Amino acid sequence: MSHQLLKGKKGIIFGALDEKSIAWKTALRCHDEGAQLVLTNAPIALRMGEINTLAQQCNNAPVIPADVTSMDNLNNLFTKSMEHFNGGIDFVLHSVGMSMNIRKGNAYTDLNHEFTHKTLDISAMSLHRVLQVAYKLDAIKEWGSVVALTYIAAQRVFPDYSDMADAKALLENIARSFGYHYGTKKKVRINTISQSPTRTTAGSGVQSFDGFIDYAEKMSPLGNASAEDCANYCVSLFSDYTKMVTMQNLFHDGGFSLMGVSQAVIEQMGK
Ligand SMILES: NC(=O)c1ccc[n+]([C@@H]2O[C@H](COP(=O)([O-])OP(=O)(O)OC[C@H]3O[C@@H](n4cnc5c(N)ncnc54)[C@H](O)[C@@H]3O)[C@@H](O)[C@H]2O)c1
């Protein structure tokens, strides 16, 4: 179902690793809605080669490698994207996250702080890097839209989310702080989407993920939001229909964030 909501718009999508990735589904939906795309991921992720399948499905979108911790890589990405589009960019999806502490199963009380540096750099500071590069190159057009993906562990405690919770809190704050500066300079809007737990490579890295996802499903009046639902929400935020929305953390979670307890969870506890 296409409404051509993004007809004529040009966007950069970070973080499509495989078919399960939220970024992958978002790229496909943006393409369906008439957008032209540049796809990017870390060089190591690109070596797996799956992104070329996505690129073909998106009208042979160029794939430009960029490690989000490298300013040189990001400068190159935005410069090449503007050359490719022959002008400015309308939207950017930041769909990037990684924690070695989570991968290694390190408890929050026993973090490897070298890993924590990396977590913060890749998962949060990278949004600042992306925005600063775009700002200095004047790469994003007026009323352009930037979306980054986050999780409610930025506000509430989810013990197994480890140092990613801290990274998400920083990410959301960068969206607000840069949202002010980019908004006043160029009317560029910046928001975060706080997504339900979703079965992807990054998501499944979290310990006890199955319990996590079942609990959220039982707590949410609408159930968990899928990656496809998230892709649709991203499309709406890239479209002109949401042009006055900025600096927001937008919960996309079937109602989870406003629940105390649900009947389904009470019944489960009584068993
Ligand atoms: N899956 C969930 O449950 C869930 C819930 C809420 C928010 N999110 C967020 O959604 C976003 C996308 O994650 P996903 O669930 O689709 O998983 P995913 O594993 O498919 O995507 C994560 C992406 O980050 C990329 N990445 C890692 N290090 C990088 C680097 N140095 N440079 C550039 N890219 C790098 C990976 O290559 C990968 O493409 C993340 O920010 C994640 O925290 C996920």
The ligand as an SDF file (V2000), in Angstrom:
LIG
                    3D

 44 48  0  0  0  0  0  0  0  0999 V2000
   15.3840   -4.6180   18.4580 N   0  0  0  0  0  0  0  0  0  0  0  0
   14.8820   -4.0090   19.5220 C   0  0  0  0  0  0  0  0  0  0  0  0
   14.3060   -4.6370   20.4270 O   0  0  0  0  0  0  0  0  0  0  0  0
   14.9640   -2.5120   19.6270 C   0  0  0  0  0  0  0  0  0  0  0  0
   14.0780   -1.8200   20.4830 C   0  0  0  0  0  0  0  0  0  0  0  0
   14.2000   -0.4350   20.5900 C   0  0  0  0  0  0  0  0  0  0  0  0
   15.1950    0.2250   19.8650 C   0  0  0  0  0  0  0  0  0  0  0  0
   16.0320   -0.4900   19.0560 N   0  0  0  0  0  0  0  0  0  0  0  0
   17.0840    0.2360   18.3400 C   0  0  0  0  0  0  0  0  0  0  0  0
   16.8660    0.1340   16.9570 O   0  0  0  0  0  0  0  0  0  0  0  0
   18.1160    0.3790   16.2800 C   0  0  0  0  0  0  0  0  0  0  0  0
   18.3240   -0.6740   15.2040 C   0  0  0  0  0  0  0  0  0  0  0  0
   18.5320   -1.9310   15.7820 O   0  0  0  0  0  0  0  0  0  0  0  0
   17.8670   -3.2620   15.2320 P   0  0  0  0  0  0  0  0  0  0  0  0
   17.0670   -3.8160   16.3510 O   0  0  0  0  0  0  0  0  0  0  0  0
   17.2460   -3.0820   13.9060 O   0  0  0  0  0  0  0  0  0  0  0  0
   19.1470   -4.2500   15.1190 O   0  0  0  0  0  0  0  0  0  0  0  0
   20.2600   -4.4640   13.9810 P   0  0  0  0  0  0  0  0  0  0  0  0
   21.3140   -5.3090   14.6440 O   0  0  0  0  0  0  0  0  0  0  0  0
   19.6450   -4.9920   12.7590 O   0  0  0  0  0  0  0  0  0  0  0  0
   20.8260   -2.9900   13.7020 O   0  0  0  0  0  0  0  0  0  0  0  0
   21.9030   -2.4020   14.4150 C   0  0  0  0  0  0  0  0  0  0  0  0
   22.8080   -1.7830   13.3620 C   0  0  0  0  0  0  0  0  0  0  0  0
   23.8770   -1.0130   13.9450 O   0  0  0  0  0  0  0  0  0  0  0  0
   24.9570   -1.1470   13.0490 C   0  0  0  0  0  0  0  0  0  0  0  0
   26.2360   -0.7260   13.6450 N   0  0  0  0  0  0  0  0  0  0  0  0
   26.8480   -1.2430   14.7450 C   0  0  0  0  0  0  0  0  0  0  0  0
   28.0320   -0.6310   14.9300 N   0  0  0  0  0  0  0  0  0  0  0  0
   28.1620    0.3030   13.9530 C   0  0  0  0  0  0  0  0  0  0  0  0
   29.1710    1.2540   13.6100 C   0  0  0  0  0  0  0  0  0  0  0  0
   30.2920    1.3680   14.3310 N   0  0  0  0  0  0  0  0  0  0  0  0
   28.9760    2.0560   12.5220 N   0  0  0  0  0  0  0  0  0  0  0  0
   27.8410    1.9560   11.7820 C   0  0  0  0  0  0  0  0  0  0  0  0
   26.8530    1.0710   12.0660 N   0  0  0  0  0  0  0  0  0  0  0  0
   27.0180    0.2510   13.1210 C   0  0  0  0  0  0  0  0  0  0  0  0
   24.9630   -2.6460   12.7340 C   0  0  0  0  0  0  0  0  0  0  0  0
   25.7900   -2.9910   11.6360 O   0  0  0  0  0  0  0  0  0  0  0  0
   23.4830   -2.8570   12.4840 C   0  0  0  0  0  0  0  0  0  0  0  0
   23.1640   -2.6440   11.1190 O   0  0  0  0  0  0  0  0  0  0  0  0
   19.1850    0.4060   17.3830 C   0  0  0  0  0  0  0  0  0  0  0  0
   19.4380    1.7410   17.7580 O   0  0  0  0  0  0  0  0  0  0  0  0
   18.4880   -0.3090   18.5130 C   0  0  0  0  0  0  0  0  0  0  0  0
   19.0320    0.0060   19.7860 O   0  0  0  0  0  0  0  0  0  0  0  0
   15.9330   -1.8310   18.8980 C   0  0  0  0  0  0  0  0  0  0  0  0
  1  2  1  0
  2  3  2  0
  2  4  1  0
  4  5  1  0
  4 44  2  0
  5  6  2  0
  6  7  1  0
  7  8  2  0
  8  9  1  0
  8 44  1  0
  9 10  1  0
  9 42  1  0
 10 11  1  0
 11 12  1  0
 11 40  1  0
 12 13  1  0
 13 14  1  0
 14 15  2  0
 14 16  1  0
 14 17  1  0
 17 18  1  0
 18 19  2  0
 18 20  1  0
 18 21  1  0
 21 22  1  0
 22 23  1  0
 23 24  1  0
 23 38  1  0
 24 25  1  0
 25 26  1  0
 25 36  1  0
 26 27  1  0
 26 35  1  0
 27 28  2  0
 28 29  1  0
 29 30  1  0
 29 35  2  0
 30 31  1  0
 30 32  2  0
 32 33  1  0
 33 34  2  0
 34 35  1  0
 36 37  1  0
 36 38  1  0
 38 39  1  0
 40 41  1  0
 40 42  1  0
 42 43  1  0
M  CHG  2   8   1  16  -1
M  END
$$$$
